[in-house]
């Protein structure tokens, strides 16, 4: 730990590590020093001068955002000269600022508004006409109002340093200065909206939120993003039952305030006009809307009939349904229907990693490790496109801790810009390329290994053996695609493994085998779309689909049951690093039901006793019976993430690398679900591509 420095701020004796900025030392002591341009974690700007403080024995006021603490330093943050200077700075900032507070989207959350109330003068001495430029739309989600801009440059820094994109810059000088896209009239970027959230005023506004409501008119519900597997928390602003916006400004999740475009804007899929709101049954080859009771009765009757005659079931689970729904589904299949024919689309070989680690609990990384570990090795993944939070954490690690990153990929990735070494290799040659980095990696203090579907089956064991041979602590992250891909495996949506990776007797058919089987009597699909990738071999199979939209699978179904979205139900999901987090219902779509309730009602219709189908009851059963999930309830109940640990020795199953295939989603695609977000499909960058310079 750095040596502690003794100083006094506003008469209070304070200790802070050497090198700490005065503004940070004051904040940790509960003393606020106002600032517009300063933002923790990014380069120093000293542009707004609002953080000026008085320091004894220094002839002029000093900027607290660039001044390190010094031994014996005496600082005053609210003296008469300081307050007078802040009043003057606000007068300058407001010289051209329009009086838009009644209509500005930032009203009620504006830092300039707050500082004007606190320090502002009652009238302005400027009589000149305000400088005005027209508002500009840079993309479907980002608008810029130049006169409101106070030139703090936060947006430029977060885009360049935080996101690694560099899509924004500054033109002109003096009061004519403007923030502008480097692509001139439009943004060419990740469309993440970080620039909007970090803006202290209403200069940058959101295409989904602008002019729609006020922050005090919404309730704010913390949930987990419904798309990729990184597990970002998104705080949804809800008015009535309508979701208006998403952000995480309170930094309450594992992602801090970071969100990609999906987490911040793509919630609009729940309001898509194609959303199913009534059960459908095929009558003479055409869908007809029916009541819930009729649809559920028909499904339960068919399941009971097929079970009684020993027919064959195939069950396809989802990577976007909750842990409770996945656990209940596999329980329904195994105990209620007597089959192990249950599987899902696998996008990463977590099973092989659990087997290779052989119970070493300290070898599975958490998301926080991506930010703190001294070295990271990325194998076969374009993280900026497929796992934006992991990519963001790696960039922050490099900026703040000078962590080394090594990239082994088949094409250019964003990590190349700061990597200690970047290696291009052909598919299937990744382990050979990694071996070429042995000398550099063995000199590191510790290593985080992040790998995608390029490493699977026996190759996972070889990778772990390579890590062991380095003689340093090594942790691993096996990348998977969707919000609960990891949870689907942990909960036992596998034909040969039950919950907690416990082998089952008489393994069932894999998903491709079910789809190809010509003697399948029932195909039950819960939140998945297997017909987008496979042909259905049994033309006479009775298909029941629980879905939000008429996907390829739902169109083939005999009964379609409209399901609630992740943002409309409660439960838990487990992210790519095994951290369990809680969903909270935000919006609501009339006519839909959560998948767990649908499962419970079908079980009831069949006369099965599988337990109460509330999420809290099922999760309690998970905590008691699933290896690694006996986690403290208060942690997830308060919106935090709890690390699970499914490792308990070898997993005695036959490797199936042929079943592992990532969908290769970009920032603007997400399987079947992504196509139903108008915001995702409206940006110029859609659909994007992997491994582009």
C-alpha positions as CSV (number, residue, x, y, z in Angstrom):
1,X,0.0,0.0,0.0
2,X,1.2,3.5,-0.8
3,X,2.5,5.7,2.0
4,X,-0.3,7.7,3.7
5,X,-0.2,11.5,3.5
6,X,-1.7,13.7,6.3
7,X,-3.6,16.7,5.2
8,X,-6.5,18.9,6.4
9,X,-9.6,19.6,4.4
10,X,-12.1,22.1,5.8
11,X,-10.6,21.8,9.3
12,X,-10.8,18.0,9.3
13,X,-7.6,15.9,9.6
14,X,-7.5,13.3,6.7
15,X,-5.2,10.6,5.6
16,X,-4.9,9.5,2.0
17,X,-2.4,7.4,0.0
18,X,0.3,9.4,-1.7
19,X,-0.6,10.3,-5.3
20,X,-4.3,10.6,-4.5
21,X,-6.0,13.6,-6.0
22,X,-7.4,16.2,-3.6
23,X,-10.9,15.8,-5.2
24,X,-10.8,12.0,-4.5
25,X,-9.4,12.4,-1.0
26,X,-12.2,14.8,-0.1
27,X,-14.9,12.5,-1.6
28,X,-13.7,9.6,0.5
29,X,-14.0,11.8,3.5
30,X,-17.5,12.8,2.6
31,X,-16.6,16.3,1.4
32,X,-18.0,17.1,-2.1
33,X,-15.9,19.2,-4.4
34,X,-18.0,20.1,-7.5
35,X,-16.7,19.3,-10.9
36,X,-18.0,18.9,-14.4
37,X,-15.0,17.7,-16.5
38,X,-13.5,15.4,-13.9
39,X,-14.7,11.8,-14.1
40,X,-13.2,9.0,-12.1
41,X,-11.3,6.4,-14.2
42,X,-10.6,8.7,-17.1
43,X,-7.8,11.1,-18.1
44,X,-7.6,14.5,-16.4
45,X,-8.9,17.5,-18.3
46,X,-9.0,20.5,-15.8
47,X,-11.3,22.3,-18.2
48,X,-14.3,23.5,-16.2
49,X,-12.5,25.0,-13.2
50,X,-15.4,24.3,-10.9
51,X,-13.2,22.2,-8.6
52,X,-10.9,25.1,-7.7
53,X,-10.0,25.1,-4.0
54,X,-7.9,27.3,-1.7
55,X,-4.6,25.7,-0.5
56,X,-2.5,27.4,2.2
57,X,0.9,28.7,1.0
58,X,-0.2,28.6,-2.6
59,X,-0.7,32.0,-4.3
60,X,-3.6,31.0,-6.5
61,X,-6.6,28.7,-6.3
62,X,-5.8,25.2,-7.4
63,X,-7.8,22.6,-9.5
64,X,-8.5,19.8,-7.1
65,X,-9.0,17.3,-10.0
66,X,-5.2,17.5,-10.9
67,X,-3.7,18.4,-7.5
68,X,-2.1,15.4,-5.6
69,X,-2.3,15.4,-1.9
70,X,0.8,16.6,0.0
71,X,2.0,16.2,3.5
72,X,0.7,18.9,5.8
73,X,-1.5,20.4,3.0
74,X,-4.4,22.6,4.3
75,X,-7.3,22.8,1.9
76,X,-10.5,24.9,2.0
77,X,-13.2,24.0,-0.4
78,X,-15.9,26.5,0.6
79,X,-14.0,29.7,1.4
80,X,-15.3,33.0,0.2
81,X,-12.8,33.2,-2.7
82,X,-13.7,29.7,-3.8
83,X,-17.4,30.3,-3.8
84,X,-17.0,33.6,-5.6
85,X,-14.9,31.9,-8.3
86,X,-17.5,29.2,-8.7
87,X,-20.2,31.8,-9.2
88,X,-18.1,33.4,-11.9
89,X,-17.4,30.0,-13.6
90,X,-21.2,29.2,-13.7
91,X,-21.9,32.7,-15.1
92,X,-19.5,31.9,-18.0
93,X,-21.0,28.4,-18.5
94,X,-24.5,29.9,-18.7
95,X,-23.5,32.7,-21.0
96,X,-24.6,30.7,-24.1
97,X,-26.6,28.0,-22.4
98,X,-30.3,28.0,-23.4
99,X,-33.0,28.2,-20.8
100,X,-34.3,24.7,-21.7
101,X,-34.8,23.3,-18.2
102,X,-38.6,22.9,-18.5
103,X,-38.1,20.7,-21.6
104,X,-34.6,19.4,-21.3
105,X,-34.4,15.6,-20.8
106,X,-31.7,16.2,-18.1
107,X,-34.0,18.2,-15.9
108,X,-33.9,16.8,-12.4
109,X,-30.7,15.0,-13.1
110,X,-28.6,17.8,-14.4
111,X,-25.3,18.7,-12.7
112,X,-25.3,22.2,-14.1
113,X,-28.8,22.7,-12.8
114,X,-27.7,21.5,-9.3
115,X,-24.6,23.7,-9.3
116,X,-26.6,26.7,-10.4
117,X,-29.0,26.2,-7.5
118,X,-26.0,25.9,-5.1
119,X,-23.6,28.6,-6.3
120,X,-25.3,30.5,-9.1
121,X,-26.0,34.2,-9.1
122,X,-29.5,35.6,-9.4
123,X,-28.9,37.3,-12.7
124,X,-26.4,37.3,-15.6
125,X,-24.3,40.3,-16.6
126,X,-24.1,39.2,-20.2
127,X,-26.3,41.1,-22.5
128,X,-25.0,39.7,-25.8
129,X,-27.2,37.4,-28.0
130,X,-26.6,33.7,-27.1
131,X,-24.6,31.8,-29.7
132,X,-26.9,29.2,-31.3
133,X,-26.4,26.2,-33.5
134,X,-29.1,23.7,-34.6
135,X,-29.6,20.4,-32.9
136,X,-28.1,17.4,-34.7
137,X,-29.0,13.8,-34.9
138,X,-25.9,11.6,-35.1
139,X,-27.6,8.3,-35.1
140,X,-31.0,6.8,-34.2
141,X,-30.1,6.8,-30.5
142,X,-27.8,9.9,-30.1
143,X,-28.8,13.5,-30.5
144,X,-26.5,16.6,-29.9
145,X,-27.7,20.0,-28.8
146,X,-24.6,22.2,-29.2
147,X,-25.7,25.3,-27.2
148,X,-26.3,23.1,-24.1
149,X,-22.7,21.7,-24.2
150,X,-20.3,23.0,-21.5
151,X,-17.3,21.4,-23.2
152,X,-16.3,19.1,-20.3
153,X,-15.0,16.5,-22.9
154,X,-16.4,13.6,-20.9
155,X,-18.0,12.1,-23.9
156,X,-14.8,12.3,-26.0
157,X,-12.8,10.6,-23.2
158,X,-15.3,7.8,-22.5
159,X,-15.6,7.0,-26.2
160,X,-11.8,7.0,-26.8
161,X,-10.5,5.6,-23.5
162,X,-13.5,3.6,-22.1
163,X,-14.9,2.1,-25.3
164,X,-11.7,2.2,-27.4
165,X,-13.7,3.6,-30.4
166,X,-12.7,7.2,-30.7
167,X,-15.8,8.3,-32.5
168,X,-16.0,11.8,-31.1
169,X,-13.7,14.9,-31.3
170,X,-13.8,18.7,-31.1
171,X,-13.9,21.3,-33.8
172,X,-13.4,25.1,-33.7
173,X,-12.0,27.1,-30.8
174,X,-13.4,29.2,-28.0
175,X,-17.1,29.6,-27.7
176,X,-17.4,28.2,-31.2
177,X,-16.1,24.8,-30.1
178,X,-18.4,21.9,-30.7
179,X,-18.3,18.2,-30.1
180,X,-18.6,16.3,-33.4
181,X,-18.4,12.8,-34.8
182,X,-15.1,12.0,-36.4
183,X,-17.2,10.6,-39.3
184,X,-18.4,14.2,-39.8
185,X,-22.2,14.0,-39.9
186,X,-22.9,10.6,-38.2
187,X,-21.6,8.3,-35.5
188,X,-19.6,5.3,-36.5
189,X,-19.3,3.5,-33.2
190,X,-20.7,0.9,-30.8
191,X,-23.9,3.0,-30.3
192,X,-23.5,2.2,-26.6
193,X,-24.9,5.6,-25.3
194,X,-22.1,5.9,-22.8
195,X,-21.6,9.4,-24.0
196,X,-25.2,10.3,-23.2
197,X,-25.1,8.9,-19.7
198,X,-21.7,10.5,-18.8
199,X,-22.8,14.0,-20.1
200,X,-23.4,16.3,-17.1
201,X,-26.0,18.4,-19.0
202,X,-28.6,17.8,-21.7
203,X,-26.2,18.3,-24.6
204,X,-26.4,14.6,-25.6
205,X,-29.8,13.0,-25.4
206,X,-31.3,9.5,-26.1
207,X,-33.4,8.7,-29.1
208,X,-35.5,6.4,-26.9
209,X,-36.0,8.7,-23.9
210,X,-36.0,12.3,-25.2
211,X,-39.1,14.3,-24.4
212,X,-41.1,11.3,-23.1
213,X,-41.1,11.7,-19.3
214,X,-39.3,13.0,-16.2
215,X,-37.1,10.9,-13.9
216,X,-39.5,11.5,-10.9
217,X,-42.4,10.1,-13.0
218,X,-40.7,6.7,-13.3
219,X,-40.0,3.9,-10.9
220,X,-36.5,2.5,-11.4
221,X,-36.2,-1.3,-11.5
222,X,-32.8,-3.0,-11.4
223,X,-32.7,-6.1,-13.6
224,X,-30.2,-8.1,-15.7
225,X,-29.7,-7.5,-19.4
226,X,-31.6,-10.1,-21.5
227,X,-29.0,-10.5,-24.2
228,X,-25.4,-11.6,-23.9
229,X,-23.9,-13.6,-21.1
230,X,-21.8,-10.9,-19.4
231,X,-24.6,-10.3,-16.9
232,X,-24.7,-6.5,-16.9
233,X,-27.2,-4.9,-14.6
234,X,-29.6,-2.5,-16.3
235,X,-31.8,-0.1,-14.3
236,X,-35.0,0.2,-16.2
237,X,-37.1,3.4,-15.9
238,X,-40.7,2.3,-15.9
239,X,-43.8,4.5,-16.2
240,X,-47.0,2.6,-15.7
241,X,-46.1,-0.8,-17.3
242,X,-44.0,0.7,-20.1
243,X,-40.2,0.7,-20.0
244,X,-38.9,4.1,-21.0
245,X,-35.2,3.9,-20.6
246,X,-32.3,1.8,-19.4
247,X,-29.0,2.7,-17.7
248,X,-27.0,1.9,-14.6
249,X,-26.0,5.3,-13.3
250,X,-25.9,4.1,-9.7
251,X,-23.1,1.6,-10.6
252,X,-24.9,-1.0,-8.6
253,X,-24.0,-4.1,-10.8
254,X,-20.9,-5.9,-11.8
255,X,-20.7,-3.7,-14.8
256,X,-20.5,-0.4,-12.9
257,X,-22.2,2.1,-15.2
258,X,-21.2,0.4,-18.4
259,X,-23.8,-0.9,-20.8
260,X,-23.6,-1.7,-24.5
261,X,-26.4,-0.8,-26.9
262,X,-28.4,-4.0,-26.1
263,X,-28.5,-3.3,-22.4
264,X,-29.3,0.4,-22.8
265,X,-31.7,0.5,-25.7
266,X,-32.8,-3.0,-26.9
267,X,-35.5,-3.4,-24.3
268,X,-37.9,-2.2,-27.0
269,X,-38.4,-5.8,-28.2
270,X,-41.0,-6.3,-25.6
271,X,-43.3,-3.8,-27.4
272,X,-42.7,-5.2,-30.9
273,X,-46.0,-5.4,-32.8
274,X,-45.3,-9.1,-33.5
275,X,-45.3,-9.9,-29.8
276,X,-47.6,-12.9,-29.0
277,X,-50.4,-12.0,-26.5
278,X,-52.7,-14.9,-26.8
279,X,-52.3,-18.7,-27.0
280,X,-52.5,-20.2,-30.5
281,X,-53.6,-23.6,-31.6
282,X,-53.6,-25.1,-35.1
283,X,-57.0,-25.9,-36.5
284,X,-57.0,-27.3,-40.0
285,X,-53.4,-26.2,-40.5
286,X,-54.0,-22.6,-39.4
287,X,-53.5,-20.8,-36.1
288,X,-56.5,-19.8,-34.1
289,X,-56.4,-17.7,-30.9
290,X,-57.7,-19.7,-27.9
291,X,-58.0,-19.2,-24.2
292,X,-55.2,-20.1,-21.8
293,X,-57.2,-22.8,-20.2
294,X,-58.0,-24.5,-23.6
295,X,-54.3,-24.4,-24.7
296,X,-52.9,-25.7,-21.5
297,X,-55.5,-28.4,-21.2
298,X,-54.7,-29.6,-24.8
299,X,-50.9,-29.6,-24.1
300,X,-51.3,-31.5,-20.8
301,X,-53.7,-34.0,-22.4
302,X,-51.3,-34.7,-25.3
303,X,-48.3,-35.1,-22.9
304,X,-50.2,-37.5,-20.7
305,X,-51.4,-39.5,-23.6
306,X,-47.8,-39.9,-25.1
307,X,-46.4,-40.7,-21.7
308,X,-49.0,-43.4,-21.0
309,X,-48.2,-45.3,-24.2
310,X,-44.4,-44.9,-23.7
311,X,-44.0,-42.4,-26.6
312,X,-40.8,-40.4,-27.2
313,X,-40.4,-36.8,-25.9
314,X,-37.8,-34.3,-27.0
315,X,-37.4,-31.1,-24.9
316,X,-35.4,-28.1,-26.0
317,X,-34.6,-25.6,-23.3
318,X,-33.5,-22.0,-23.5
319,X,-30.4,-20.0,-22.7
320,X,-32.5,-17.0,-21.9
321,X,-35.0,-18.4,-19.4
322,X,-34.3,-18.2,-15.7
323,X,-32.5,-20.7,-13.5
324,X,-35.8,-21.5,-11.8
325,X,-37.5,-22.2,-15.1
326,X,-34.6,-24.3,-16.4
327,X,-34.4,-26.3,-13.1
328,X,-38.2,-26.9,-13.1
329,X,-38.1,-27.9,-16.8
330,X,-35.5,-30.6,-16.4
331,X,-37.3,-31.8,-13.3
332,X,-40.5,-32.0,-15.3
333,X,-38.7,-33.9,-18.0
334,X,-37.0,-36.4,-15.8
335,X,-39.5,-36.9,-13.0
336,X,-42.8,-36.0,-14.8
337,X,-42.3,-37.3,-18.3
338,X,-39.6,-40.0,-17.5
339,X,-37.1,-38.8,-20.2
340,X,-33.6,-37.5,-20.3
341,X,-34.1,-36.2,-23.9
342,X,-33.5,-32.6,-22.9
343,X,-30.9,-30.3,-24.3
344,X,-30.2,-26.7,-25.4
345,X,-28.0,-24.8,-27.8
346,X,-24.5,-25.0,-26.3
347,X,-22.1,-22.2,-27.2
348,X,-19.1,-22.9,-24.9
349,X,-17.7,-26.1,-23.4
350,X,-18.2,-25.3,-19.8
351,X,-18.6,-29.1,-19.1
352,X,-15.1,-29.8,-20.3
353,X,-13.7,-26.9,-18.2
354,X,-15.4,-28.2,-15.1
355,X,-14.0,-31.6,-15.8
356,X,-10.5,-30.4,-16.5
357,X,-10.3,-28.2,-13.4
358,X,-11.1,-31.3,-11.2
359,X,-12.6,-29.4,-8.3
360,X,-10.1,-26.5,-8.0
361,X,-12.5,-23.8,-6.8
362,X,-10.0,-20.9,-7.2
363,X,-9.6,-21.5,-10.9
364,X,-12.9,-20.0,-12.1
365,X,-12.7,-16.2,-12.5
366,X,-15.2,-13.6,-11.5
367,X,-15.9,-10.5,-13.6
368,X,-13.9,-8.4,-11.1
369,X,-10.9,-10.5,-11.9
370,X,-10.9,-9.2,-15.5
371,X,-10.3,-5.7,-14.1
372,X,-7.6,-6.7,-11.5
373,X,-5.5,-9.6,-12.8
374,X,-2.1,-8.6,-14.0
375,X,-2.2,-10.5,-17.3
376,X,-5.0,-11.8,-19.6
377,X,-4.9,-14.2,-22.5
378,X,-7.9,-14.0,-25.0
379,X,-8.3,-17.0,-27.3
380,X,-10.6,-17.1,-30.3
381,X,-13.1,-14.4,-29.5
382,X,-13.8,-10.8,-30.7
383,X,-14.6,-9.6,-27.2
384,X,-15.6,-6.1,-28.2
385,X,-18.4,-7.5,-30.4
386,X,-19.3,-10.7,-28.5
387,X,-18.6,-9.8,-24.8
388,X,-18.5,-6.0,-24.5
389,X,-18.3,-5.9,-20.7
390,X,-15.2,-8.2,-20.6
391,X,-13.6,-6.1,-23.3
392,X,-14.4,-2.9,-21.4
393,X,-12.9,-4.4,-18.2
394,X,-9.7,-5.4,-20.0
395,X,-9.3,-1.8,-21.4
396,X,-9.9,-0.4,-17.9
397,X,-7.4,-2.8,-16.4
398,X,-4.8,-1.7,-19.0
399,X,-5.4,2.0,-18.2
400,X,-5.5,1.8,-14.5
401,X,-3.3,-1.1,-13.6
402,X,-1.2,-1.5,-16.7
403,X,-2.3,-5.1,-17.1
404,X,-0.9,-7.0,-20.0
405,X,-3.3,-8.5,-22.6
406,X,-2.4,-11.2,-25.1
407,X,-4.7,-11.9,-28.0
408,X,-4.8,-15.1,-30.1
409,X,-7.5,-14.7,-32.8
410,X,-8.2,-15.4,-36.4
411,X,-8.6,-11.7,-37.2
412,X,-8.0,-8.2,-35.9
413,X,-9.7,-7.3,-32.6
414,X,-9.9,-4.2,-30.5
415,X,-7.4,-5.6,-28.0
416,X,-4.7,-5.3,-30.6
417,X,-4.5,-1.6,-29.9
418,X,-2.9,-2.1,-26.4
419,X,-2.0,-5.8,-26.3
420,X,1.4,-6.9,-25.2
421,X,1.3,-9.4,-28.0
422,X,-1.3,-10.2,-30.8
423,X,-1.1,-13.4,-32.7
424,X,-3.2,-14.3,-35.8
425,X,-3.8,-18.0,-36.4
426,X,-6.0,-20.2,-38.4
427,X,-9.0,-21.9,-36.9
428,X,-8.0,-25.1,-35.1
429,X,-4.4,-23.8,-34.5
430,X,-5.1,-21.8,-31.4
431,X,-3.3,-24.0,-29.0
432,X,-0.1,-24.0,-31.1
433,X,-0.3,-20.2,-31.2
434,X,-0.7,-20.1,-27.4
435,X,2.3,-22.4,-27.0
436,X,4.3,-19.7,-28.9
437,X,3.6,-17.3,-26.1
438,X,4.8,-19.5,-23.3
439,X,8.0,-17.5,-22.5
440,X,6.1,-14.2,-22.2
441,X,3.2,-15.7,-20.2
442,X,5.5,-17.6,-17.8
443,X,7.0,-14.3,-16.7
444,X,3.7,-12.9,-15.6
445,X,2.6,-12.9,-11.9
446,X,-0.8,-14.4,-12.7
447,X,-2.9,-15.1,-15.8
448,X,-6.6,-14.9,-16.7
449,X,-7.4,-17.2,-19.7
450,X,-10.6,-16.2,-21.7
451,X,-11.6,-18.6,-24.5
452,X,-14.5,-19.2,-26.7
453,X,-15.8,-22.1,-28.8
454,X,-12.4,-22.3,-30.6
455,X,-11.3,-24.4,-27.6
456,X,-13.6,-27.3,-26.8
457,X,-13.5,-31.0,-26.0
458,X,-10.1,-32.4,-25.4
459,X,-8.5,-29.1,-26.3
460,X,-9.9,-27.6,-23.0
461,X,-7.9,-30.2,-21.0
462,X,-4.8,-29.4,-23.0
463,X,-5.3,-25.6,-22.3
464,X,-5.6,-26.2,-18.6
465,X,-2.5,-28.4,-18.7
466,X,-0.7,-25.6,-20.4
467,X,-1.8,-23.2,-17.7
468,X,-0.6,-25.5,-15.0
469,X,2.8,-25.8,-16.7
470,X,3.4,-22.0,-16.4
471,X,4.0,-22.2,-12.7
472,X,1.8,-19.2,-11.9
473,X,-1.8,-18.8,-10.7
474,X,-4.2,-19.2,-13.6
475,X,-8.0,-18.5,-13.8
476,X,-10.3,-19.3,-16.6
477,X,-13.5,-18.0,-18.3
478,X,-15.3,-20.2,-20.8
479,X,-17.3,-17.9,-23.0
480,X,-20.9,-18.6,-23.8
481,X,-23.4,-16.6,-25.8
482,X,-26.6,-15.7,-24.0
483,X,-27.9,-14.3,-20.7
484,X,-28.4,-17.6,-19.0
485,X,-26.3,-20.0,-21.1
486,X,-24.2,-20.8,-18.1
487,X,-27.2,-21.3,-15.9
488,X,-28.8,-23.7,-18.4
489,X,-25.9,-26.0,-18.0
490,X,-25.7,-25.6,-14.3
491,X,-29.4,-26.4,-14.0
492,X,-29.1,-29.6,-16.0
493,X,-30.5,-28.9,-19.4
494,X,-28.3,-31.6,-20.7
495,X,-29.1,-35.2,-21.8
496,X,-26.3,-36.8,-19.8
497,X,-25.9,-34.4,-16.8
498,X,-28.4,-33.3,-14.2
499,X,-28.2,-30.1,-12.1
500,X,-24.7,-29.5,-10.8
501,X,-23.1,-31.6,-13.6
502,X,-24.0,-34.9,-11.9
503,X,-24.2,-37.7,-14.5
504,X,-27.6,-39.3,-15.0
505,X,-28.5,-42.9,-15.7
506,X,-29.5,-43.7,-19.2
507,X,-28.5,-40.5,-21.0
508,X,-30.9,-39.1,-23.5
509,X,-30.7,-37.6,-27.0
510,X,-28.8,-34.4,-27.7
511,X,-30.7,-31.6,-29.4
512,X,-29.5,-32.5,-33.0
513,X,-30.4,-36.1,-32.3
514,X,-33.9,-35.1,-31.2
515,X,-34.4,-32.9,-34.2
516,X,-33.3,-35.7,-36.5
517,X,-35.3,-38.5,-34.9
518,X,-38.1,-39.8,-37.1
519,X,-40.0,-41.4,-34.3
520,X,-40.3,-38.4,-32.0
521,X,-43.8,-38.0,-30.7
522,X,-43.6,-34.7,-28.9
523,X,-41.2,-31.8,-29.3
524,X,-41.5,-29.3,-26.4
525,X,-39.6,-26.1,-27.0
526,X,-39.3,-23.6,-24.1
527,X,-37.9,-20.3,-25.2
528,X,-35.7,-21.6,-28.0
529,X,-35.7,-21.7,-31.8
530,X,-34.1,-24.9,-32.9
531,X,-35.8,-24.9,-36.3
532,X,-33.6,-21.9,-37.2
533,X,-30.6,-24.3,-37.3
534,X,-32.1,-27.8,-37.7
535,X,-34.7,-29.7,-39.7
536,X,-37.4,-31.6,-37.8
537,X,-37.0,-35.2,-38.8
538,X,-40.4,-36.4,-37.5
539,X,-43.1,-34.9,-39.7
540,X,-45.8,-36.2,-37.3
541,X,-44.3,-34.8,-34.1
542,X,-46.6,-32.8,-31.9
543,X,-44.8,-29.5,-31.2
544,X,-45.5,-27.2,-28.3
545,X,-43.6,-23.9,-28.2
546,X,-43.4,-21.3,-25.4
547,X,-42.3,-18.2,-27.2
548,X,-42.7,-14.4,-27.4
549,X,-42.8,-14.3,-31.2
550,X,-43.7,-16.5,-34.2
551,X,-40.2,-17.7,-34.8
552,X,-39.4,-20.5,-37.2
553,X,-40.1,-23.1,-34.4
554,X,-43.3,-21.4,-33.3
555,X,-44.7,-21.4,-36.8
556,X,-44.3,-25.2,-37.0
557,X,-45.9,-25.7,-33.5
558,X,-49.3,-27.1,-32.9
559,X,-49.7,-25.1,-29.7
560,X,-48.0,-21.8,-29.0
561,X,-48.0,-20.4,-25.5
562,X,-47.1,-16.7,-25.2
563,X,-44.3,-16.2,-22.7
564,X,-43.2,-13.3,-20.7
565,X,-39.8,-11.6,-21.4
566,X,-36.9,-11.5,-19.0
567,X,-37.8,-7.9,-18.1
568,X,-41.3,-9.0,-17.1
569,X,-40.6,-11.7,-14.6
570,X,-38.7,-12.5,-11.4
571,X,-36.0,-15.2,-11.0
572,X,-32.2,-15.5,-11.2
573,X,-29.7,-15.9,-14.1
574,X,-26.1,-16.9,-14.0
575,X,-23.6,-15.1,-16.2
576,X,-20.5,-16.2,-18.1
577,X,-18.3,-16.1,-15.0
578,X,-20.8,-18.0,-12.8
579,X,-22.2,-15.1,-10.9
580,X,-25.8,-15.4,-10.0
581,X,-28.0,-12.3,-10.1
582,X,-31.7,-11.6,-9.6
583,X,-34.2,-10.5,-12.2
584,X,-37.0,-8.1,-11.1
585,X,-40.2,-7.6,-13.2
586,X,-40.3,-4.2,-14.7
587,X,-42.7,-4.0,-17.6
588,X,-45.8,-6.2,-18.3
589,X,-47.4,-7.4,-21.5
590,X,-51.1,-8.4,-21.1
591,X,-51.9,-12.0,-22.2
592,X,-48.5,-13.5,-21.5
593,X,-47.3,-15.7,-18.6
594,X,-43.8,-16.5,-17.2
595,X,-42.4,-19.8,-18.5
596,X,-42.3,-21.1,-14.9
597,X,-46.0,-20.5,-14.4
598,X,-46.7,-22.2,-17.8
599,X,-44.7,-25.2,-16.7
600,X,-46.5,-25.4,-13.4
601,X,-49.9,-25.2,-15.0
602,X,-49.1,-28.0,-17.5
603,X,-47.8,-30.1,-14.6
604,X,-51.0,-29.5,-12.7
605,X,-53.1,-30.4,-15.7
606,X,-51.2,-33.7,-15.9
607,X,-51.7,-34.4,-12.2
608,X,-48.0,-34.2,-11.4
609,X,-46.7,-33.0,-8.1
610,X,-43.4,-31.2,-8.9
611,X,-43.6,-28.7,-6.1
612,X,-44.8,-25.1,-5.9
613,X,-43.8,-23.2,-9.1
614,X,-43.0,-19.8,-7.6
615,X,-39.5,-18.6,-8.3
616,X,-38.6,-18.2,-4.6
617,X,-39.7,-21.8,-3.8
618,X,-37.8,-23.2,-6.8
619,X,-34.7,-21.2,-6.0
620,X,-34.7,-22.5,-2.5
621,X,-34.8,-26.1,-3.9
622,X,-31.9,-25.1,-6.2
623,X,-29.9,-23.8,-3.2
624,X,-30.4,-27.1,-1.4
625,X,-29.8,-29.5,-4.3
626,X,-27.6,-27.9,-7.0
627,X,-23.8,-28.1,-6.4
628,X,-22.3,-24.6,-5.9
629,X,-25.6,-22.7,-5.6
630,X,-25.9,-22.5,-1.8
631,X,-25.3,-18.8,-2.0
632,X,-26.4,-16.2,0.6
633,X,-29.8,-14.9,-0.3
634,X,-29.3,-11.3,1.0
635,X,-26.5,-10.8,-1.6
636,X,-28.7,-11.4,-4.6
637,X,-31.8,-10.0,-2.9
638,X,-30.1,-6.6,-2.6
639,X,-29.1,-6.6,-6.3
640,X,-25.6,-7.9,-6.0
641,X,-23.9,-10.8,-7.7
642,X,-23.1,-14.1,-5.8
643,X,-20.4,-16.3,-7.2
644,X,-21.4,-19.9,-7.7
645,X,-19.0,-22.8,-7.7
646,X,-20.1,-26.0,-9.5
647,X,-16.7,-27.7,-9.3
648,X,-16.5,-31.0,-7.4
649,X,-14.1,-33.3,-9.1
650,X,-14.1,-34.9,-12.6
651,X,-17.2,-35.1,-14.8
652,X,-17.4,-38.6,-16.2
653,X,-19.1,-38.0,-19.6
654,X,-18.0,-38.3,-23.1
655,X,-16.9,-35.0,-24.6
656,X,-19.1,-33.6,-27.4
657,X,-17.2,-30.8,-29.1
658,X,-19.4,-31.2,-32.1
659,X,-22.3,-29.7,-30.1
660,X,-20.4,-26.6,-29.2
661,X,-20.9,-23.7,-31.5
662,X,-21.2,-20.0,-30.8
663,X,-23.7,-18.0,-32.8
664,X,-21.1,-15.3,-33.4
665,X,-23.4,-12.5,-32.3
666,X,-22.2,-8.9,-32.8
667,X,-23.1,-5.9,-30.7
668,X,-26.2,-5.5,-32.8
669,X,-27.5,-9.1,-33.1
670,X,-28.6,-11.7,-30.5
671,X,-30.0,-14.9,-32.0
672,X,-33.7,-14.8,-32.7
673,X,-34.4,-12.1,-30.1
674,X,-32.2,-9.4,-31.6
675,X,-34.3,-9.2,-34.8
676,X,-37.2,-7.9,-32.7
677,X,-35.5,-4.8,-31.4
678,X,-36.1,-1.9,-33.7
679,X,-33.3,0.1,-32.1
680,X,-30.7,-2.6,-32.8
681,X,-31.8,-3.0,-36.4
682,X,-32.1,0.7,-37.1
683,X,-28.4,1.7,-36.6
684,X,-26.0,1.9,-39.6
685,X,-23.7,-0.6,-37.9
686,X,-26.3,-3.4,-37.9
687,X,-25.7,-6.3,-38.1
688,X,-22.0,-5.8,-37.9
689,X,-19.3,-8.4,-38.3
690,X,-16.6,-10.1,-36.2
691,X,-12.9,-9.6,-36.5
692,X,-12.9,-6.3,-38.4
693,X,-10.1,-3.8,-38.1
